[in-house]
Amino acid sequence: MQAYRTHAKVEEGQVVVQLPKTFAGTEVEVIILPSESTPAIPKAKKNMSKYRGVLKTGISRETIDKQLQSLRDEWERPI
């Protein structure tokens, strides 16, 4: 498989790429990616601390652990 990589500037919504003669008469796949020099939009940091304490149920940790263990014990059954 041959690959040809080049950088081009978009002008009026178009890009013109001059390919080598070895590609003449062949079908090619074109993938357009922004250049790495193009500044990326920074992603906002996720702040999970805003969820702390949202699910205050009044149930103790020990009670929750017992319920979880009970549910897990249900999984153990003869097949």
QUIUR-V882501 format. One record per residue. N is the residue number from 0. RES is the residue in one small letter. SS is DSSP state (hx for helix, st for strand, lp for the rest). PSI is psi in degrees with one decimal (none if undefined). OMEGA is omega as a letter, one per 40 degrees, with the letter a starting at -180 (NA if undefined). Layout:
BEGIN
N&RES&SS&PSI&OMEGA + N&RES&SS&PSI&OMEGA
END
This chain:
BEGIN
0&m&lp&130.6&i + 1&q&lp&148.8&i + 2&a&lp&145.4&i + 3&y&lp&123.8&a + 4&r&lp&134.7&i + 5&t&lp&164.9&i + 6&h&lp&137.8&a + 7&a&lp&155.1&i + 8&k&lp&135.5&i + 9&v&lp&123.8&i + 10&e&st&120.0&a + 11&e&lp&39.5&i + 12&g&lp&11.8&a + 13&q&st&152.5&i + 14&v&lp&131.4&i + 15&v&lp&124.9&a + 16&v&lp&124.1&i + 17&q&lp&114.0&a + 18&l&lp&154.5&i + 19&p&lp&158.9&a + 20&k&hx&-23.0&a + 21&t&hx&-16.8&i + 22&f&hx&-2.3&a + 23&a&lp&129.9&i + 24&g&lp&6.8&a + 25&t&lp&155.9&i + 26&e&lp&135.5&a + 27&v&lp&157.9&i + 28&e&lp&133.4&a + 29&v&lp&124.3&i + 30&i&lp&126.0&a + 31&i&lp&121.5&i + 32&l&lp&143.2&i + 33&p&lp&144.4&a + 34&s&lp&150.0&a + 35&e&lp&-18.8&i + 36&s&lp&-14.2&i + 37&t&lp&125.4&a + 38&p&lp&130.5&i + 39&a&lp&153.4&i + 40&i&lp&120.4&a + 41&p&lp&139.2&i + 42&k&lp&139.5&i + 43&a&lp&139.4&i + 44&k&lp&139.8&i + 45&k&lp&127.8&a + 46&n&lp&98.6&a + 47&m&hx&-11.1&a + 48&s&hx&-19.6&i + 49&k&hx&-15.4&i + 50&y&hx&-6.4&a + 51&r&lp&125.9&i + 52&g&lp&5.6&a + 53&v&lp&-37.3&a + 54&l&lp&53.9&i + 55&k&lp&107.6&a + 56&t&lp&-15.4&a + 57&g&lp&2.1&i + 58&i&lp&136.6&a + 59&s&lp&160.2&i + 60&r&hx&-39.5&a + 61&e&hx&-40.4&i + 62&t&hx&-43.3&i + 63&i&hx&-42.9&i + 64&d&hx&-39.6&i + 65&k&hx&-41.8&i + 66&q&hx&-42.9&i + 67&l&hx&-43.1&i + 68&q&hx&-39.3&i + 69&s&hx&-43.2&i + 70&l&hx&-41.3&i + 71&r&hx&-35.5&i + 72&d&hx&-27.6&i + 73&e&hx&-25.6&a + 74&w&hx&-30.5&a + 75&e&lp&104.8&i + 76&r&lp&150.6&a + 77&p&lp&139.1&i + 78&i&lp&none&NA
END
